[in-house]
Amino acid sequence: PGNLPVEWMDYAERACDPSLHEPNLSLDLEIADLINSKKANTPREAAVEVVRLINHRNTHVAMLALHARNSIAHTHPPQLLDILVKNCGYPFHLQISTKEFLNELVRRFPERPPTFPPPPMKKILELVHEWKNTICVTSKHKEDLVHIRDMHRLLSYKGYRFPDFDRRAVQVLNPTENLQTPDELEEEDREAQAAASLLSLSQKTLKLQELIRRGTPKDLAAAQELMKIMAGAEPEKKPNYEAQVSKELDRVQQRVLLLNEMLNNAAPKERFVEGDAYDQIAKKCRHVQPKLQKWIADSAESNPDAMDRLLLINDLINNVIKRYDAFKAGDRSATAEIDPALSSGGAGSKARAQAQQVSLIDFDDDDAFAAPT
């Protein structure tokens, strides 16, 4: 702890002050904002200090650092570690997935599970189980989080049983729709690469020194490639963000066409109720519209070539949702006007064909619920 900035120690100590009768949610969110704004090595500093407090001798301090219980209201408000995981994204996820953090997290776990685990131990088991069934399943960087799965498997092998986690966490850690522009995708990848680079910089430096020391042509070529990676200069490996966006728009289009196809095949006396398949897909269609409409406004100047398709998809959503609302109100004669560019030929034909084959499960993004273990 002595190597950590005084600022961090002060924030963490205040958030986990043993005199607190309940969590200081505003301070915890302030810490999350600080991590997101400063970036660089801040996620690591926060993870180190939080796990130190989790291992505090005072159980109340440990629970404030984990996920405190309000003994009066008998509720479980999210607490420091939980809030940082849910609000600080991949840079913090990368830190909690390191061997060092995970080993420190379970440092007080005995070789054999106790019959009645103390509250901090029970909460740690719940969080590891939650992470394993959320970010380790759906994160686009899930290959970097393998040590969480390894720790989950090791604890299971030793006989530890995992409490069920709050299913609402899935809605936070597994967003149902995340439509992003090419620039947003590139910025997200740049931040992820920066976080990963900070974590492994020392290992890469040692490897680079060894390659240069050996000095063979093969080693020097490998050293040159490694220097490119360390500098973040790999243009040949840069993802095609335009293609990624096009694929996401295909998924949105498929979803709307699927809803329209389902309405075409609805039984004459079929009832429409909240939570049914129609309602779920309609909600997902509505969910993307604010982002889509903002994107349209921005594209008017920055990317006019993308305007046509964005407008077509927005109109498609409006028309099909209007038809769905009419069906719910009892008007089975309602139809949706679908632009020929979307219903036949090119990307529209492809999207329509996929819409007819797609399973509703694909749209739920609830893989973590399928078979939690």
N, C-alpha and C positions, 0 to 999 in steps of 0.2 A: 503493500500500500504506500510505502514511503516514496516510491517512484512516480506515483500518480499526481497529476496537477491538484493543487489545493482546492481549486474550484470544484473539481469532481467529487472530492472527498466531502466537501461542504454540502453539495447538493444531495448526495446519497445519504449522508448522516441525517440531514433534515428530513428526508423522505421516510427514513426508517427510525426516527426518533422513538425510543421506547415509551416516552410520555404521551405519544399519540394514542387516542382511544379508537380512532378509525383512520383509514387511509387519507392522505392528502392528495386527492386526485388531481387538483390543479397543478401542484408541484411536480407530480409524476409526468403529466403531459408537458410541462415546461421542460423537463429533462429530455423527453422524447424530441421536442422541437429543437433543443440545443444540439442533440446528436445529428439531426437531419440538416441543420444549418451549417455546422462546423465540419462534418464529415471527416475526411483524412483519417487519423488514428483514433478519433473520438469513440467510435463504436467499441473498439477494443478496451479503451480505458474504462468505459462504462461497464462492460461485461466483467472486467477484473474486479471492479469495486462492488458490483452487485453480488457476485458469487462469494466475495469475502463476507458480505453481510448475511448472505443465506446461511453461511456456516457459523454465524454468531452464536455464542453460548446462550444468549437470551432468545427463547423461542418466539417471543412477540416480535422482536427485531427481524428474525429469520422469516416469519410469516409476512411481515410488511414488505420485505424484499422479494417475496415470492408472489403471494396472492392471499391477502389477509382476509380473515373472517370477522365479520361484525357480529359479536356475540349477542347484541341486543336485537338487531333486525333479523339475524339468522340468514343473512345473504352473503354472497361471495363476490364483492366488488373486485374488478381486476386490479392487480397491484404491480409494483415497479417492474419486475422482470416480465410479467405478462403484458404490460402496457408497451414496453420497449419492443418485444417481439411483434406485437400487433401493429405498431406504428412506425417502426424504423426500417422495415423492409430488409432487402438482401444484405446490405452491409452488416446489420446486426445478426441476421440469421447465420451469416458466415462465421461470426464469432462464437455463437452458441453451439455451433457444430464442430468446433475444434476439439481435439482430444484433450487439450489442457483444460478447457472450460468444463467439458463433460466429466472428466475425472475429478475435478474440484467440486463439481455439483453433487456428486455421489460420494464424496470423501468420507462422510459420516455413516455410510451404509455398511452394516456388518456383513460378513461372508454369508451368513444364513439370515433370511428375512425374519424379523420379529413377528410374533403372533399379532401384536397390536402396534403397528408402526406409529411413531409420533407424528403430529400434524405436518411439520416441514417435510418429512420423508414421504408422507402420503401425497403432499402437494407436488413434490418433485416428480413422483411417479406419474401423476396425472398430466403434468406439463410435458414430460417426455413422450407420453402416449399421444397427447394432442399434437405435438410437433410431428411425430412419426406418421400420423394419419392426416395431416394437412399439408404443411409446407414440403414435407419429404415426398408427397404424392403429386402435387400440382404445380410447385414452383418451376419456372422455366430453367432454374439453376439447381434442380434437385440433385444432380450428380455431384454437386459440391457439398451436399448435406449428408453424405453416407454415414458419417460417424454417429449421427443421431440414431439411424436405423441399427447400427452396430451396437450402440449402448442399449437400445431397447431389447435387442436379441440377447445380449449378455445378461441383462437383468432378468429376463424371462427364464433363461437357462438356470440362473441361480435360485429360481423359485419365487421371485417377486411378482406380485399380482398388480395389475394396473387398474386403478379406479376409472370409471367411465368419465370422459371429459365433457365439458359443456358444448353441446352440439351447435350452439350459436357461434362458437369460435370459427366454424367452417365458413360462415358467411363473411367473416372478417378476413381470414387468411386465404380463402379460396374465392376471390371475387367472381360473381356470375358472368360478368361481361366487362372486358377491358379493351375497348376499341381505342387504338392509338394511331397517331400520325407517324409517318416515317421518321420525322425529327424526334418525336417523343420516344420511339423505339430505340433510336440511335443514342439518345441521351441516357436512357435506362441502361443500355448495354455499356456505355462508357463509364457510368458510375459503378456498375457491377465489376467491370474489369479493374477499375481503380481500387476497389475494396479488396478484390482477390490479389492484386499486385502487392498491396501493402502487407497482406498476410504472409505471402510467400517470398517477399523480396530477399530476405536473408538467405533462404535456401537457394534461390536462383543465383545470388551473388557468389555463394560458395561453389556452386556447380560451374559458374562461369570462370572463376579463378582456377578450378581444377582443369577445365578444358584448355585454357590458355597455357597452363603450366605444362601439360602433356605436349601441346604444340604440333601434333600431326596435322596434315591437311584436313582429314576428316574431322578432327576435334576443333580446328579453327573455323571450319564451315559451320559446325554445330554451335560454336560460340557466337558467330555472327547472327545466326537465326535467333539464339537466345537473347542477344542484345536488342534485336528488333522487337521481340516479345516484351522485354523489360521497358522498352521505350514506348510501347503501345502502337508501334508502326507496323501493322500487318495488313496493308491495303488489299492483298490478294485474298485475305480471309474475312474481309468485311462482309457481314450478311447483306442480303438483298432486302432492304427494309420495304421497298415498294412492293415486292412480291409478297412479303408477310402481310402488309396492309390489304392487298388484293385478296389474299386468302381469308382474312378476317371479314372483309366485306362479303365474300362468298358465303361465309357461315351465317351472317345476318340475313342475307337474301334467301338462303335455303330455309331458314327458320320461318320467314314470313310466307314463303311459298308453301311450306308444309302446313301452316295454319289455314291458308286458303284451301288447300287440298282436303284437309280434314273437314272444313265446312262444306265442301262439295259433296263429301260422303256422309255427312251427318244424317242420322235417321230422322224421319219426319217429326216424331214426337220426342226426340232426344232432349233432355234437360241440360242446361248449362249452369253449373254451380261453381262457387268459389273454390279454388284449389284443384279443379279437374285439369285434364291435360290441355284443354283449350285455354283455360285461364292462365296456366303456368307459362305457356308459350307466348300468349298475348302480353303478359307482364314483362317477359324478356325482350319482346319487340319494343315495348314502350320504353324500357330501361335504356336502350341505346340512343333513343331519339335526341335527348338534349346534347349529347356529345356529337352526334351526327350533324345536328343543326348548327352547332358552334363551328364545326369543321367546314360546313358549307360557307358560312360567313367568312371564315379565314381564307378559304380557297379562292374566293372571288378575286383576290389580289395576288396571293402567293402561289396558287396552283390552279389556274383556270381550267387546265386539261382534265382535272379530277372532278370538276363541277358536275358534268353531265351525269356520271354514274351516281354520285352522291345524291343529287336531286331525284334521280329515278328511284333509288332505294328509299329515300324519305317519302316520296309520293306513294310508293308501294306499301310502306308501313301504314300510312294514313288511310289508304283505301281498304286494305285488308282488316285493319282494326275497326274501321267504320262498319264494315260488313259484319264482323264478329259482334259488335255492340248491337247491331240491328237484329241479329239472330237471337241474342240474349233477350231482347225486348219482344220477341215473337214474330218478327218479320223474316220468314224464310225465303222470301222472294229477292232479298237483297243480293246484289252482285258486287264484285270488286273489279274496277277497271285496271287492267294490268298492261303496262306498256309492252308492245311486241318485242322490244329490245331485251326485256327481262323474261318473257315467256317463250321465246323461240330464238334459236341461233346463238352462237358464241357462248359467253359466260352464262347468259340467262338459261340456255338449254341445259348446260352442265349443272347449274345450281338447281334447276327444277328436277332433273333426274336424280340428283343426290337427295333432294328433299323428299322424294317419294320413297327412298330406301332408308332414310335415317331413322334411328331409334330415338324415342323420347329421352332415354337414359343419357344420350350424348349431350343433351341440352341442359342437364341438371347440374353438371359439374360437381357431383356429389360422390366421386369415387371413394373419398375417405370414409363414406358411410357404408360402402358395399360390404366389406368384411373386416372391420377393425379387429386387430389381434393384439 
